Amino acid sequence: MFSKFTRAYVAGSLGWALYKNGNEAIPYRECAVKSIPGAAEVRYLGMVYYAKNEIVLARRQLEKSLHLNKEFAGVDEVKKTLANISK
């Protein structure tokens, strides 16, 4: 019924909403990344990993998002987080 992209963005959005409300979001964000790995926006999985103190995984995802697209909606937050990781 729904395309792979629609399902991925729904999973990603749900994961982001759960993350913002302090709930478990990793499975939903991972689903989104696996479904459309070329979309920088779904790489917010890195922010979830960062919140969980999974620094190596966070850096990998956030750097990948910048590699894919340097102008997506959350790019400033990604850059700030990467700068914090590097300190």
C-alpha positions in Angstrom: 0.0 0.0 0.0 2.7 2.5 1.0 6.0 2.8 -0.8 9.3 1.9 0.8 10.1 5.6 1.0 6.9 6.5 2.7 7.3 3.7 5.3 10.9 4.8 5.9 10.0 8.4 6.5 7.1 7.4 8.8 9.4 5.2 10.8 12.0 7.9 10.9 9.5 10.5 12.0 8.1 8.3 14.7 11.6 7.6 15.9 12.4 11.3 16.0 9.2 12.0 18.0 9.9 9.2 20.4 13.5 10.5 20.9 12.3 14.1 21.5 10.0 12.7 24.2 12.6 10.6 25.9 11.4 7.3 24.6 13.2 4.4 22.8 13.7 5.5 19.2 16.6 3.5 17.9 14.7 0.7 16.2 12.6 3.1 14.2 15.5 5.3 13.2 17.5 2.2 12.2 14.6 1.0 10.0 14.5 4.4 8.2 18.3 4.4 7.6 18.2 0.8 6.3 15.2 1.6 4.0 16.7 4.8 2.4 20.4 5.0 3.3 21.0 7.9 1.0 18.7 10.3 2.8 20.7 12.6 5.1 17.5 13.4 7.1 17.1 9.9 8.3 20.6 9.9 9.6 19.3 11.7 12.7 19.8 8.3 14.1 23.2 9.8 15.1 21.4 12.2 17.4 19.6 9.3 19.1 22.9 7.5 19.5 24.5 10.7 20.9 21.7 11.0 23.5 22.3 7.4 24.5 26.1 8.2 24.8 26.9 5.8 21.9 29.5 8.3 20.7 31.2 6.1 18.0 27.9 5.2 16.4 26.7 8.8 16.7 29.8 10.2 15.0 29.5 7.6 12.1 25.8 8.5 11.4 26.2 12.3 11.8 29.3 12.4 9.5 27.5 10.3 7.0 24.5 12.7 7.0 26.9 15.6 6.2 28.6 13.6 3.5 25.2 12.9 1.9 23.8 16.5 2.1 25.3 19.6 3.6 22.1 21.6 3.4 19.3 19.6 5.0 17.0 21.0 7.7 19.0 19.8 10.7 22.5 20.4 9.5 23.3 23.1 12.1 22.4 20.7 14.9 24.5 17.9 13.4 27.5 20.2 13.0 27.1 21.4 16.6 26.9 17.9 17.9 29.9 16.7 16.0 31.9 19.7 17.4 30.8 18.6 20.9 31.9 15.0 20.2 35.3 16.2 19.0 36.1 18.1 22.2 
